[in-house]
Amino acid sequence: MTYRLVRPMLAVLCLASTAAVAADLVPVADFARRMPLTSPRLSPDGQYVSLAYHDPDGKTHGLAIYRVGDMTKPVSLIRMPPYEMPANMVWASPTRLVVARGKVDGSIGAASYTGEIMAIDVDGKNPDYLYGYEAYGKRAATRATDRGWGTIEGVPPQSNGHFYMRATSWTDQNRSTLYDVDAKTSARKQMADIGLGGMSFMIAPDGTARFAFGTDDNFKWVVFHREGSGWNKLAGSEERQNFEPVASVAGSDRIYATFSPNGKGGEFVEQDENGGNLRVIRKDDFSEVTTSGLWTPAPLRPFGTISTTGIPQVTYIDPQAPISKLHMALSQKFPGNFVSFVDFSEDGGELMFKVSGDREPGRYMLIDTKTYKVTKLFDAVPWIDPAKMSERRPMRFKASDGLELEAILTFPKGRSETNLPMVLIPHGGPHGISDDWFYEEDAQFLANRGYLVLQVNYRGSGGRGSAFEQAGYLKWGTRVQEDLIDGVKWAIAQNYADAKRVCVYGASFGGYAAMMTTVRAPGMFKCAVGYDGIYDLDMMYNKGDIKDSKTGRSYLTTVIGKDQGDLAANSPTHLADKIDVPVFLVHGEDDQRAPFAQFKAMRAALDAAHKPYETLTKPDERHGFVKPENIEEFYNRLQAFLDKNIGSGQAATAAAP
């Protein structure tokens, strides 16, 4: 990519700064490319790594198995039908891999499970369908009578060729059944059965299901404890909201669990199965607590905790333990990043770990825990140079009603931190989802183009406890938008942002918020971009895939309500006359989550209100573009739209041809 000076007469004066800007300006295509390898899993003997692989076309995906020590050529490569991919994988033995199939619904959301489960040998031989459903017609004759939806629930602590599978029958969706499955013969043995669909199970090391938990048909969190041959529903507790059993403490009847005390923040605890003899391992009044990536090899034990907000800082349960010292040593070798333990070999001799941060998309490494030799496996995004990426800085501010919120600012590299053109990016979801400190593609792209990026974890977001999440229910168009607007006011008051150069861009719920913030704060924004957004709330009851299940319908009733007046008063399609900024609408024509009808309704509303707008739509794209050429076109259009309306400082010295 080449660049030309906008003002040739300033060439001599600006030569040094322009050269630096051009050198760090990453090609748009590099942000449009998708990770080629994801979801690595280490085989029990530490000899192989399985991965989901993704062709550059964004359409073709599959399963790749590499021998550790040679990541140049896969031992096995299994391509899947267009837009299908491995959604989950586990090793049942050192030579047999189990894969849950999924569909790519777009780049905004995670792959959705098809309900099919297959198994294959490490050399690509002996493939077999272990569970599926008739619509796909791919099951082996041994399971031709299956009519249901299968999910991988885990594996035994010591590999024995089996895995745990949860299944829900199409004919009885109010039932979750857990099986022990032989991945070679497909023989099944029922382990547990509970009369409620969509439940997850916590399985003890001895292979018994001790807890079942999840969201019921009324979108309420429920937990059941196994007592004898039956299940006892635990009573809800204000003091221990969203209680979730995490794992058994090996060799005892105790468990690790998390919950939100009185709905605020989180606790990670050890306790008896019946709730007695509770020991608090970590508590945070602001944030939930997690042990993700901080577990020993089997028998599994957590060795550290982190909070889900801010820059992750590990609190070690026993700082003198060898596993804690190993994590400390690795963390010191990769300063400014977070080290997450991904997989151990069964004997604990090999450890696969991930190094990631705000500027580092991810490096996967392998360490021999006996010799401490470290080997690099692969880079998640090998074409991205972390040195050219921008700092992401979590900060806190007070909303207008006094509630403390988290904001994440991404500062353009090499620029002053004052009076910057700024883009507000509301995250999607909105409930249970949050922005965090780690590498984020949209934020890094815009920061690389000279924009300050603001992301606000508004009430309703995840990671702050159940009360914080529920505080966003029925307030999509009101208090949630006020939190976002308060974040903009704060960034301006801190002199980070230029009040005259602020735009808003969001995807999914973020696209809804992009329209609503301009309505709720007239004059604050200079432009708005909605990407696969929801614009008519009432339409969610009639179109899209959320309405297709009883739980989905309960979710809608809980979070947006059914009052027609409220739905209209908080729908951008009914408020288009109040949107006084240029609008850019982007949508996939095959989107099922935010159907294309939402785009059409918003476009018609803007037409009726005689408002200016631009559009970009693509056939064969779902909830978020996946084809690199479409993503690149979108990013180029996004940059041009922002430059035209608020102009980045970078655009004043260098511009793309």
Secondary structure, DSSP 8 states (H G I E B T S, - for coil): ---B-S-GGGHHHHHHHHHHHHHH---HHHHH---SEEEEEE-TTSSEEEEEEE-TTSS-EEEEEEETTB-SS-SEEEE-STTEEEEEEEEEETTEEEEEEEE---SSS--EEEEEEEEEETTS-S-EEEE--GGG----GGGTT--EEEEEEE--SS--SEEEEEEEESS--S-EEEEEEETTT--EEEEEEESSTT-EEEE-TTS-EEEEEEE-TTS-EEEEEEETTEEEE----STTEEEEEEEE-TTSSEEEEEEEGGGSSEEEEEEETTS-S-EEEEEESSS-EE-TT-B-SSS--B-EEEESSSS---EESSTTSHHHHHHHHHHHHSTTSEEEEEEE-TTSSEEEEEEE-SS---EEEEEETTT--EEEEEESSTT--GGGS--EEEEEEE-TTS-EEEEEEE--TTS-SSSEEEEE---S--TT----SS--HHHHHHHHTT-EEEEEE-TT-SSS-HHHHHTTTT-TTTHHHHHHHHHHHHHHHTTSEEEEEEEEEEETHHHHHHHHHHHHSTTT-SEEEEES----TGGGGTSSSGGGSHHHHHHHHHHT-S-HHHHHHT-GGG-GGG--S-EEEEEETT-TTTTHHHHHHHHHHHHHTT--EEEEEETT--SS--SHHHHHHHHHHHHHHHHHHT--TGGGT-B--
